[in-house]
Each structure stands twice: as C-alpha cells, then as structure tokens.
Amino acid sequence: MATITVTFQKLVPFTLTDVDPAAMTVGELKGQLEAWSHVPVVGQKLLFKGISLADASKPPAEYSVPATGTAKLLLMGFTS
C-alpha cells in the first residue's frame, strides 16, 4: 500500500495512508482534496513529477503514482 501526500500553498500537507493508487480514481482523490483545500474539483490541477493528472476517470497509478512508498503530489488551484 502507498501513502499519497499532497501540498497546496501553505496548508499542512494532505496525507492519505494505506491507499492503492490503482483502486481509486483521480476524481475521487480530487473530491477528498476539495474539503481540505476549499478549491472546487473543477478548479484543481494535480501534478506528479511534472505530469498533470488530468483524466478524472483514470486511477493515479496510470500516471506512474507508485503502489508502495510515498508519492508527493502538488495541487494547483483557483476559485471563482
């Protein structure tokens, strides 16, 4: 199982532990990030190693987010 840590501005990083990046979708991850960051899903852009996790229907594993260890993602966002 993996740990996914997401950083956004100066907030304390958002961390999911014991997750399988192949068993969830980017959309599900963004839904969890919305409550933490107050950035609507439509205003979110997630990056992992410079690659945008753009397709909400794909699992993060398809963007090379590892199944073990810690993956550090960057959230960029805007609100209207």
Biotite code that builds the C-alpha atoms (Angstrom):
import biotite.structure as struc

atoms = struc.array([
    struc.Atom([0.000, 0.000, 0.000], chain_id="A", res_id=1, res_name="MET", atom_name="CA", element="C"),
    struc.Atom([1.093, 3.558, -0.617], chain_id="A", res_id=2, res_name="ALA", atom_name="CA", element="C"),
    struc.Atom([0.949, 6.945, 1.014], chain_id="A", res_id=3, res_name="THR", atom_name="CA", element="C"),
    struc.Atom([-0.124, 9.951, -1.050], chain_id="A", res_id=4, res_name="ILE", atom_name="CA", element="C"),
    struc.Atom([0.897, 13.376, 0.242], chain_id="A", res_id=5, res_name="THR", atom_name="CA", element="C"),
    struc.Atom([-0.488, 16.498, -1.440], chain_id="A", res_id=6, res_name="VAL", atom_name="CA", element="C"),
    struc.Atom([0.851, 20.011, -0.878], chain_id="A", res_id=7, res_name="THR", atom_name="CA", element="C"),
    struc.Atom([-1.020, 23.224, -1.622], chain_id="A", res_id=8, res_name="PHE", atom_name="CA", element="C"),
    struc.Atom([0.131, 26.722, -0.746], chain_id="A", res_id=9, res_name="GLN", atom_name="CA", element="C"),
    struc.Atom([0.973, 26.949, 2.957], chain_id="A", res_id=10, res_name="LYS", atom_name="CA", element="C"),
    struc.Atom([-1.561, 24.433, 4.252], chain_id="A", res_id=11, res_name="LEU", atom_name="CA", element="C"),
    struc.Atom([-0.371, 21.430, 6.229], chain_id="A", res_id=12, res_name="VAL", atom_name="CA", element="C"),
    struc.Atom([0.068, 18.652, 3.620], chain_id="A", res_id=13, res_name="PRO", atom_name="CA", element="C"),
    struc.Atom([-2.924, 16.390, 2.970], chain_id="A", res_id=14, res_name="PHE", atom_name="CA", element="C"),
    struc.Atom([-1.954, 12.753, 3.501], chain_id="A", res_id=15, res_name="THR", atom_name="CA", element="C"),
    struc.Atom([-3.750, 9.546, 2.586], chain_id="A", res_id=16, res_name="LEU", atom_name="CA", element="C"),
    struc.Atom([-2.214, 6.390, 4.035], chain_id="A", res_id=17, res_name="THR", atom_name="CA", element="C"),
    struc.Atom([-2.675, 2.752, 3.091], chain_id="A", res_id=18, res_name="ASP", atom_name="CA", element="C"),
    struc.Atom([-4.166, 3.543, -0.314], chain_id="A", res_id=19, res_name="VAL", atom_name="CA", element="C"),
    struc.Atom([-3.889, 1.630, -3.559], chain_id="A", res_id=20, res_name="ASP", atom_name="CA", element="C"),
    struc.Atom([-3.363, 4.134, -6.408], chain_id="A", res_id=21, res_name="PRO", atom_name="CA", element="C"),
    struc.Atom([-4.797, 1.552, -8.809], chain_id="A", res_id=22, res_name="ALA", atom_name="CA", element="C"),
    struc.Atom([-8.070, 1.168, -6.835], chain_id="A", res_id=23, res_name="ALA", atom_name="CA", element="C"),
    struc.Atom([-9.178, 4.815, -6.785], chain_id="A", res_id=24, res_name="MET", atom_name="CA", element="C"),
    struc.Atom([-9.688, 7.439, -9.466], chain_id="A", res_id=25, res_name="THR", atom_name="CA", element="C"),
    struc.Atom([-8.169, 10.877, -9.827], chain_id="A", res_id=26, res_name="VAL", atom_name="CA", element="C"),
    struc.Atom([-11.722, 12.228, -9.493], chain_id="A", res_id=27, res_name="GLY", atom_name="CA", element="C"),
    struc.Atom([-12.163, 10.519, -6.112], chain_id="A", res_id=28, res_name="GLU", atom_name="CA", element="C"),
    struc.Atom([-8.849, 11.946, -4.931], chain_id="A", res_id=29, res_name="LEU", atom_name="CA", element="C"),
    struc.Atom([-9.837, 15.431, -6.082], chain_id="A", res_id=30, res_name="LYS", atom_name="CA", element="C"),
    struc.Atom([-13.148, 15.069, -4.238], chain_id="A", res_id=31, res_name="GLY", atom_name="CA", element="C"),
    struc.Atom([-11.271, 14.435, -0.991], chain_id="A", res_id=32, res_name="GLN", atom_name="CA", element="C"),
    struc.Atom([-8.958, 17.367, -1.685], chain_id="A", res_id=33, res_name="LEU", atom_name="CA", element="C"),
    struc.Atom([-11.880, 19.757, -2.169], chain_id="A", res_id=34, res_name="GLU", atom_name="CA", element="C"),
    struc.Atom([-12.896, 19.564, 1.511], chain_id="A", res_id=35, res_name="ALA", atom_name="CA", element="C"),
    struc.Atom([-9.289, 20.073, 2.631], chain_id="A", res_id=36, res_name="TRP", atom_name="CA", element="C"),
    struc.Atom([-8.250, 22.879, 0.265], chain_id="A", res_id=37, res_name="SER", atom_name="CA", element="C"),
    struc.Atom([-11.626, 24.575, -0.386], chain_id="A", res_id=38, res_name="HIS", atom_name="CA", element="C"),
    struc.Atom([-10.769, 24.523, -4.102], chain_id="A", res_id=39, res_name="VAL", atom_name="CA", element="C"),
    struc.Atom([-13.625, 23.107, -6.226], chain_id="A", res_id=40, res_name="PRO", atom_name="CA", element="C"),
    struc.Atom([-12.778, 19.999, -8.229], chain_id="A", res_id=41, res_name="VAL", atom_name="CA", element="C"),
    struc.Atom([-13.173, 21.941, -11.497], chain_id="A", res_id=42, res_name="VAL", atom_name="CA", element="C"),
    struc.Atom([-10.518, 24.409, -10.315], chain_id="A", res_id=43, res_name="GLY", atom_name="CA", element="C"),
    struc.Atom([-7.969, 21.757, -9.319], chain_id="A", res_id=44, res_name="GLN", atom_name="CA", element="C"),
    struc.Atom([-4.876, 20.651, -11.217], chain_id="A", res_id=45, res_name="LYS", atom_name="CA", element="C"),
    struc.Atom([-2.856, 17.803, -9.700], chain_id="A", res_id=46, res_name="LEU", atom_name="CA", element="C"),
    struc.Atom([0.766, 17.257, -10.693], chain_id="A", res_id=47, res_name="LEU", atom_name="CA", element="C"),
    struc.Atom([3.039, 14.275, -10.088], chain_id="A", res_id=48, res_name="PHE", atom_name="CA", element="C"),
    struc.Atom([6.624, 14.601, -11.307], chain_id="A", res_id=49, res_name="LYS", atom_name="CA", element="C"),
    struc.Atom([5.563, 17.328, -13.730], chain_id="A", res_id=50, res_name="GLY", atom_name="CA", element="C"),
    struc.Atom([2.723, 15.285, -15.221], chain_id="A", res_id=51, res_name="ILE", atom_name="CA", element="C"),
    struc.Atom([-0.842, 16.574, -14.916], chain_id="A", res_id=52, res_name="SER", atom_name="CA", element="C"),
    struc.Atom([-3.327, 14.015, -13.615], chain_id="A", res_id=53, res_name="LEU", atom_name="CA", element="C"),
    struc.Atom([-5.970, 15.360, -15.974], chain_id="A", res_id=54, res_name="ALA", atom_name="CA", element="C"),
    struc.Atom([-8.380, 12.461, -16.605], chain_id="A", res_id=55, res_name="ASP", atom_name="CA", element="C"),
    struc.Atom([-10.631, 12.125, -13.551], chain_id="A", res_id=56, res_name="ALA", atom_name="CA", element="C"),
    struc.Atom([-11.756, 8.636, -14.584], chain_id="A", res_id=57, res_name="SER", atom_name="CA", element="C"),
    struc.Atom([-8.245, 7.148, -14.545], chain_id="A", res_id=58, res_name="LYS", atom_name="CA", element="C"),
    struc.Atom([-6.531, 5.793, -11.453], chain_id="A", res_id=59, res_name="PRO", atom_name="CA", element="C"),
    struc.Atom([-3.445, 7.695, -10.243], chain_id="A", res_id=60, res_name="PRO", atom_name="CA", element="C"),
    struc.Atom([-1.422, 4.525, -10.948], chain_id="A", res_id=61, res_name="ALA", atom_name="CA", element="C"),
    struc.Atom([-1.830, 5.187, -14.685], chain_id="A", res_id=62, res_name="GLU", atom_name="CA", element="C"),
    struc.Atom([0.175, 8.390, -14.142], chain_id="A", res_id=63, res_name="TYR", atom_name="CA", element="C"),
    struc.Atom([3.013, 6.362, -12.531], chain_id="A", res_id=64, res_name="SER", atom_name="CA", element="C"),
    struc.Atom([1.966, 7.116, -8.931], chain_id="A", res_id=65, res_name="VAL", atom_name="CA", element="C"),
    struc.Atom([3.704, 4.220, -7.149], chain_id="A", res_id=66, res_name="PRO", atom_name="CA", element="C"),
    struc.Atom([1.815, 1.451, -5.342], chain_id="A", res_id=67, res_name="ALA", atom_name="CA", element="C"),
    struc.Atom([4.272, 1.485, -2.430], chain_id="A", res_id=68, res_name="THR", atom_name="CA", element="C"),
    struc.Atom([6.183, 4.161, -0.585], chain_id="A", res_id=69, res_name="GLY", atom_name="CA", element="C"),
    struc.Atom([5.184, 7.824, -0.583], chain_id="A", res_id=70, res_name="THR", atom_name="CA", element="C"),
    struc.Atom([4.017, 9.777, -3.623], chain_id="A", res_id=71, res_name="ALA", atom_name="CA", element="C"),
    struc.Atom([4.216, 13.562, -3.342], chain_id="A", res_id=72, res_name="LYS", atom_name="CA", element="C"),
    struc.Atom([1.701, 15.434, -5.467], chain_id="A", res_id=73, res_name="LEU", atom_name="CA", element="C"),
    struc.Atom([1.281, 19.164, -5.988], chain_id="A", res_id=74, res_name="LEU", atom_name="CA", element="C"),
    struc.Atom([-2.160, 20.768, -6.109], chain_id="A", res_id=75, res_name="LEU", atom_name="CA", element="C"),
    struc.Atom([-2.615, 23.928, -8.125], chain_id="A", res_id=76, res_name="MET", atom_name="CA", element="C"),
    struc.Atom([-5.999, 25.538, -7.911], chain_id="A", res_id=77, res_name="GLY", atom_name="CA", element="C"),
    struc.Atom([-8.222, 28.507, -8.381], chain_id="A", res_id=78, res_name="PHE", atom_name="CA", element="C"),
    struc.Atom([-11.642, 29.502, -7.115], chain_id="A", res_id=79, res_name="THR", atom_name="CA", element="C"),
    struc.Atom([-14.101, 31.650, -8.963], chain_id="A", res_id=80, res_name="SER", atom_name="CA", element="C"),
])
